[in-house]
């Protein structure tokens, strides 16, 4: 069930305060910019009522089924960036198609931008990407892979028609036409051409999405007929240049709608297919104009909180850090460690910068017990500042050094998610397992069981262990809100 903002009752909630048991939208929360050594490292979202750190409620609370927003999906390419690019590409086809390979280049640009649309949409950004994304060299990979995929499909079709006959060839065409969206979506989510061409993978991908995939496919088929119908009933009566321009323009707009829709379907069914969505990426392209008394109250509280709490995470122990750097450059690492211990014997190590220096020194000198002890505080600081890569590595180091390494429960939940995003699946499962082991009565445990079962089934391909975990969850927490989801997931496993 969708949760709504306390102060904007018509707005889906983005954030939840566990202390107040209250939900808020993005306009209401207080934001604290975090910096280290003058560089911004992230944003902390705080409750406007009690100032506690908030938890993102997840993308599922913000996503409407795609069939309820087909009008917005259809209007998507009429935003400034895709509309301008479509006009430019359509005009280029009319003016430069006589030049060798010009059409190939134009089509490559079209697909490059279409893939950018798909990727930004599937990560939760419902705004069209800027045109300058065309100059990002990293995203040419999916374009090339798609051409290879089309070539493989064409070669396969020729083989089927020649060797197996016309009827089997028609069946091949029908299967490919139904599976093509799944193949493209799998190509982007997995970045693996082999997966996209594997019938087990792309048909399984469609099955995971379920009836939503069939609805999407029917909509795409119906939409595909629009440029043809436009050409047959209207464009054929126009001059040649206008005909070609409008047909190309219609095809471009259809391509943008198609890739946006596929991206939105990935977003809507991200839990089914194991695709991670991060609140940092989630952006809505429309917002209601909130002007009522509750809205004004929420905005005022949010603004007051932002002004009051706009302090930065800085190196408050900079003098100690400076002396440590001098000792380190001189190669006297043991003296640097001893100096930190003496200088912070009363206050402790509170600076993220100094914590990093201290932790690295302890790791270098292989002082594992002290490294693990400081690693807990260092990990908490890294998570608080949203420094994902370092936090993941610190957790792995400390968990490897000490089987009883016990960060805070919320830190373990967050690090488990980050490790999963980084495809460090065993380490992610380890973090979730430790949370369950060390905090058996924590309210986060039921959700952790469910996430852990998903990891074992979907990432580690260990269905028996996933079933075992779900059974434990159902037995331990029979009345928890997550149990209906767990039972439904168990049915899928069976």
N, C-alpha and C positions, 0 to 999 in steps of 0.2 A: 504494500500500500504506500502511495506517495506521501512523503512528509512535507509539510509546508512551513514557511518562515513564521516565527512568532509575531513579527511586526508587519509582515507583508503576506497576509493569508492566501493571496492568489499566486504567490511565487513558490515554486518548489525549493526546499531547503538544500543548501550546499554543505552546511556545517552543523555539527552537533556538539553541544556542551554536555559532557557526562556528569559534571558537577550539578548543573541546573536541570538536566534532563530536558533540554530545550534545543530547538533547531532554528537556524538562521540562514538567510540568503547572503549572497556576496556583498550586497549593499550595506548590511547591518554589522558585519564583523569588524573588529578593530585589527589593523595590520601593523606589525612591527618589522621594519626592515633590519636585517641582520648583516653585519659586515665583519670581516676579519682583515686587519691590516689595511683598512681603507677600501677594501673590495667587497661588494655586495655578494653574499653567499646564499641568500634566500629570504623568505618572508614567513613570519610566524602569524598565525591567525588566532585572535583572542576573542573570548566571549564579551559582548558589550555589557553584560550584566554583572559577571563576577570576575572577569579578567583571566579566567582559566584558558589554557590552550585548547583549541577546538580540534575535533576529528572530522575529516571529510566523510560525508554520508555515503559516497560512492556514486558512480555515474548512473546506476540503474534508477535512482530516485529522480534523475533529471531528464531521462530519455523517454519521450513519447513513442509509441509504436509508429513505424514509418508510414503505415497506411492511414494514420490519422493526420499526417502532415504532408500529403502528396502535393497540395497546392504550393507549400513552401519549397518542396523539393523541385517542383516544376519551375518555380520562379528563381531558383538558385543561380542559374547562369546569366540572369538578367542583372545581376550585380555588376558594379563598374568594371572590375578586373577581368572576369571571364567574358563579359560583353565586348569590351574593347579588343581583347585578344581574338575573339571569334570574328569580329569585323575585319581586323587586320589580316588574319589568315585567309578569310574568304576573298578579300580583295587581292591578296597575294596569289591565290590560285588562278584568278581571272587574268592577272597581269603577267605572271612569270611561269605559268605551267609549260610554256614552250621551251624553257631552258632545261637541259638534261638534268635529271635528278632533283629538280626543284620541288616536284610534288612529294618526293620522299622526305626531303628536309622539312617541308611544311607539315607533313603528317607526323614526323618525329616530334616537332614542336607541340603539335596538338596533343599527342599521347603523353609527352613529358608533363605538360600542365595537367592533363587529366589524372595522371598518377599522383601529382601533388594534391589535387582535389581529394582523391581517395584516401591518401595518407593522412592529410590534416583532418578530414572528417572522421576517420576511424579512430583517431586519437582524441576526439571530443571537441575539436575546433570546428564549429559550424559556419565560420566565416570563410569565404573563398580566399585562397592563397594569393599573394601579390604576384604580379607578372615577373618580378625579378627572381622568383624561384626557378625560372627557366635557366638561369645561369649557374645553378647549383650542380656541379659536375657529378656529385655522388648519386643523384637520382636518375642518371642515364641508364644505370644497370637494369631496372625493371623494364624500361622501354626496349632495350636490346633483348632481354629475356622474353618479352612478349612476342617480338618478331620471331624469335626462335621457336616459341611455342606455336605460333600460327603456322610456321613452316612445317613443324612436326605434324600438326593436325592435317595440313594439306597433303603431305606425303602419305600419312596413314590413310586418308580418304582415297587417294589414288590407288593405293595397294588394295584396299577393301573392294572398290568397284571393279578393279581388273581381275583380282584373284577370287573373290567370293561372290560376285554377282551384284546385280542392280538392287534387289530387295534388301540384301544385307547392307549395301551401301547407303540406302535410304535410312535404315535403322541407325547406321553410324552417324549420319548427318543429324538425325533427331536427338541422339544421345549427346553429341557434341554441342548442338544448339542449346540444350537444356543445361549442360555442364559448364559452358564457357564462362558465365559469371563466377561460378565457384572456382574455376581454374585461375581466373584473374585475381580474385580475392585471396586465394591461397598463395598465389605468387607474391603478393604484397605482404601478407602477414608472416609468411615463412621465409621470404626472400630466397626460396629454393625452387629452381626450375624443375628438378626431378619430382618434387612433391606435387607441383602443379600439373605434371603430365601423368601422374600415377592415378589410375582410376579408383583404387582403394582410397587414396587420400582425398581427391576432389569430390567423389561421391559421398564419402564419409563426412566431409566438411558440410555438404548440403544437408545431409541427414541430421547433423548436430543442430543446424539452424531450424530444421523442421518445416512446418507449414509456411513460416515466414519466407523461406526461400522460394516456394512455389508461387506465393503471392507476388513477390518481387519479380520473378521470371515472367509471369503473365503481364505485369505492368510494363516491363521492358519490351515485350513482344508487341503490345498495343502501341507503345510509344514509338517503336521502330517504324510503324506504318505512317506516322505523322508526316515526315519529310516527303515520302512517296505520294501520299494523298495531296499534300500541298502542291507538289509538282504537277500532278495529274489534273487537278481542278483549277488551279490558279496560275502557276508559274509558266505553264506551256503557252500561255497567251502573251507573255512578255517578250521583249527583245532578247537575243541570245546572251549578251553580257549579263543582263539582269537575271535571266534564268539560272545561269551557272553560279552567279553570286549568291542568290537566295537558296538554291539547293545546297550549296556548300555551307552556307551559314546555318541552315536547318540541321545538317548533319553534325556540325561542330557543337551546336547547342544540345543536340541529343546525346552526344558523347559526354559532355560535361554533366548532364543530368544523370546519365547512366553511372558514371564513376562516383558521383556524389551519393547516389542511392546505394550503391554497393558499399561505400564507406560507412554510410549510416546503418546499414544492416549489420555490418561488423560491429559497430558501436552498440547497437541495440542488443545483439546476441553475444557480446564479448565474453560473458561468463560461460556460455555454452561451448565456445570454441577455444577458451583459455587465453583470450587476448586481454592484456593489462591496460587499464585506463588510469591515468594519474590526474589529480585535481589541478596540477600546474598547467596541464594542456587543455582542460575543459573550458570552452568558451561558447556562450550562446549568441546567436546572431540577432536575436530579437529580445527585447525586454518590454514589459508593460510600463506605462507611465504611472508610477505610484505617487499619489498626491493626497491621500487621505490622512487623517490625524495619526493613525498607527504608523503609516509609512514615514511621516515627518518625524515622529518620535524615534523610530529606528534609525533614520539617517542622522538625526542629531546626536544620538548616543554613539553611533559609529564614528562620527567626525570628532566628537569630544575624546573618545578613546584613542583615536589615531594621533591627535595632538598631544595627549598626555603621555602616551607610551611610545613616542617615536625616538626611543633611545637605541643606540647601536651596541652590538656585541663587539667590544674592542679588547685590545691587549692591556688590561688594567695592571698587569705585572710586567710592564715593558722593561723596567730597569733590570729585573731579574733575567728576563729573556735576553737582553743585550749582553749581560755578563756571561750568560751561558753560551751565546754565540761566539764570544771571544775565546772562551775556554775550548770550545769545540774546534775552532779554526786552528788553535795551537795543538790540537791532538790530545789534549788532556781530558778524555771522556769520563774517566772515573772521578776526576775533580769536578767536572760539570754536574755529574749526578749527585755527588755529595753536597755541592753548593745549593742545588735545587732543594734537596731534603732539608738543609739547614735554614735556607731563606724562607721556606714555606711551612716550617714546622708548626707554626701557630695558625696561620690562615688557610693552609692547604693550597693546592694548585687550582686556581679558579679561572685562569686565562686559557682560552682555547689554543692560542699560539704557544704558550708555555707548555700546555699539556701535550701538544704535538711534539715539541722538542724533547720533552722528558720521556714520552712513550717511545720515540724512535731511538733515543739513547739506551733505554733499558732493553729494547729489542736487539739493538746492535751488540750490546754487551752480554746478551743472553741471560739477563736476570729475570727469568720467567715469572716467579711469584709476584714481584713488584710490578712487572709489566702488566700482568693480568689485573692486579689491584687498581692501577692507574687506568688501565684500559676500559674499565667500567665507566669511570667519569669521562674519559675521552670520548668513548662511544656515545654517551648521552649528549655531550656537547655537539658532536658531529651530527647526530640525528636532529637535535634541536635547531641546528643551522642548515639542515637539509643538504648536507654534503654526503651524497650517497656513496660514491665510489670508495672514498676513504673509510666510511663507516662499515661497508661490507668487508673490506680487507681487515680492519681492526677486529671485527667480530670473528672472522675466520681464524686469525692469528691467536686470539685469546681462547676461543673454543677448542682449538687444536692443542694449546698449551695446558689447558685445565678443563677436565670433563665436568667440573662443577662450576664453571664460569656462569655467573647469574646476573645478567643485566636486569634493569627494570622491566616489568611486564610489557608496558607500552612500547619500550625500546625494542624488545624482542619481536613484538608483532610488526612493528615498522621495518625492522631489519629483515625479517622473513619475507616481507613483500618486496623489498628492494633486491634481495638476493634472487628471488624468483624472476624479477624483471631482468636481472643481469644474467639469467640462465645458469645460475649457480644452484642447481636444483637440490643437490644433497645438502648443501649448507643451509638452504632455505628450510628444508624439512627438519634439519637439526635445530634450527632456531625455534620453529613452531613446537617441536617435541620438547625442547627445554622449557618453553613457556608452560606447557601442560604439566610437565614434571615438577617444576619449581613453584608454580602458582596454581595448584589444583582447584582452589576455590575462587579464583579470579573470574569476574563476569566475562572476560574475554575468551575463556577456555572453550565454551561451546562453539563459537565461531572458529576458533583455532583448529578444533577437531575437524570441522567441515573443510576448511582450507587444506589441511594436511591430507585428508582423504582425496581431495581433488588432485593434489600434487602427485600422490602415489599412483592414481589411476591415469591421469592425463599426461604427466611428465615422465614418470618413472616406469609406466606400463606395468604396474604391480597391482592388478585388480583385486587379488585376494587380500592384500594388506589394506587396500582402500575399504573393502567391505568390512574387515575387522574393525577399522577405526570408526566407521559409521555405526556399527553395532554397539560399540562402546559408548559413542555419543548418545545414541537413543536410550541406552540402558541407564546412563548416568544422569541425563537431563531430559527425562520424558516429557516435561511440561514446557520446555524452552521454545521460544518463537521460531527457532531455526529447525526444529524437528520435522515439520511438514516438508521443508526443502530437503532435509536429509533423507527422508523416506522416499521422496520423489527421485532423488539421486540414486538411492539404492535400487530402485526399480530399473533405472537406466543401466546400472552395473549388472543386474540380473538378465 
